[in-house]
Amino acid sequence: MSSNSRIALVTGANKGIGFAIARDLCRKFSGDVVLTARDEARGRAAVQQLQAEGLSPRFHQLDINDLQSIRALRDFLRREYGGLDVLVNNAGIACKGPGLTHFHIQAEAAMKTNFFGTQAVCTELLPLIKLQGRVVNVSSIISLEALKNCSPELQQKFRSETITEEKLVGLMNKFVDDAKKGVHAQEGWPNTAYGVTKIGVTVLSRIHARKLIEQRRGDKVLLNACCPGWVRTDMAGPKATKSPEEGAETPVYLALLPPDAEGPHGQFVSEKKVQQW
């Protein structure tokens, strides 16, 4: 590989929406596509499935909860490609469980992966994004619903144009602490751990987009959060309205925004349209 080769990477891509995104990028992206998965055997099986369709993704192991794993991927990208052109942060977990009895356990597990795992990947990989690069953080429309069910005080904080990453981390940790103490409702939080973690992903995207502008990279690198929709996956179940292929449409649209595109940037996008946060 030379550092001239273009490279797109999808996290959590061995099944579901991530797999559909990787497949679509293999077809449409002019460069290499790296499919990552926490479980190496499942990841390699997914690559073989795409190879059987005549596509040629590469595989790299990635557990977004493991800093060593993220840094091994970072070093691979730097060494083989001199950076990264497209990053799709798709890896995440749902909170399946018997309702609020184990709410604090759901809150802690979901926050660890969906917010802190995504944040760790961004911390290590955003410095590698090349000019005209694209970053897509897969959030959820549930983040918008959860935001509307937060107290007015929390809504104001999450909508702030000046909230810092440190302040956001503090709020995400506070949610988990409040859930452990059984006081999250009194403290103004909604009854959806998954929704709060995705508020975190959407707001983190807004913060990172703002930082790119401050670093004068914002005109060349476009970073957004998006909702793929309600998709039939292990996570959402069989009653969901969209196929994984349909769920991949908005993330892939953002990943492949043309080089001269000036936006969207720092937005929350659903059905290829910018949503009011």
Secondary structure, DSSP 8 states (H G I E B T S, - for coil): --TTS-EEEESS-SSHHHHHHHHHHHHH-SSEEEEEESSHHHHHHHHHHHHHTT---EEEE--TT-HHHHHHHHHHHHHHHSSEEEEEE-------SSGGGGHHHHHHHHIIIIIIIHHHHHHHHGGGEEEEEEEEEE--HHHHHHHHTS-HHHHHHHH-SS--HHHHHHHHHHHHHHHHHT-TTTTT--S-HHHHHHHHHHHHHHHHHHHHHHTT-TTT-EEEEEE--SB-STTT-TT-SB-HHHHTHHHHHHHT--TT-----S-EEETTEEE--
